[in-house]
Amino acid sequence: MPKKLVLRRCVVTREQLEKKDLLRVVKNKEGLVFVDQTLKANGRGAYLKKSLEVIELAKKRNSLGRALETSIDESIYEQLKELI
């Protein structure tokens, strides 16, 4: 049986994309916010399309902050840009 396609929605563009085409930012139980490169870390996750424009928009609109209900540190956006 073929592997099921896992789709997630980008918090900026609202597009449904495969997990491999997205970046994931997680807020865990301790309230720590980090970039999840495994795509499997525990906690509340928010997905962003792998695009510099989308990361800039997320920063401008505070899309990640709203999705994770916390403030997002500048370093998170820098890490995301490095992963593209």
Residue pairs with C-beta under 8 A, 6 or more apart in sequence:
5 18
6 18
6 19
7 16
7 17
7 18
7 19
8 16
8 17
8 18
8 19
8 22
8 47
9 15
9 16
9 17
9 47
10 17
10 22
10 47
10 48
10 49
10 54
11 46
11 47
11 48
11 58
11 63
11 64
11 66
11 67
12 48
12 49
12 54
12 57
12 58
12 61
12 63
13 49
13 54
15 49
17 47
17 49
19 39
19 47
21 49
21 50
22 47
22 48
22 49
22 50
23 35
23 47
23 48
23 49
23 50
23 55
23 80
23 83
23 84
24 35
24 36
24 39
24 41
24 45
24 46
24 47
24 48
25 33
25 34
25 35
25 36
25 45
25 46
25 47
25 48
25 64
25 68
25 72
25 76
25 80
26 33
26 34
26 35
26 36
26 41
26 42
26 43
26 44
26 45
26 46
26 68
27 33
27 43
27 44
27 68
27 69
27 70
28 34
28 41
28 42
28 43
29 42
29 43
31 70
33 68
33 70
33 72
33 73
33 76
34 41
34 76
35 76
35 79
35 80
35 83
36 45
37 83
44 68
44 69
46 63
46 64
46 67
46 68
48 54
48 55
48 58
48 63
48 64
48 80
50 83
50 84
51 84
52 81
52 84
55 77
55 80
55 81
55 84
57 63
58 64
58 77
59 72
59 77
62 72
64 72
64 76
65 71
65 72
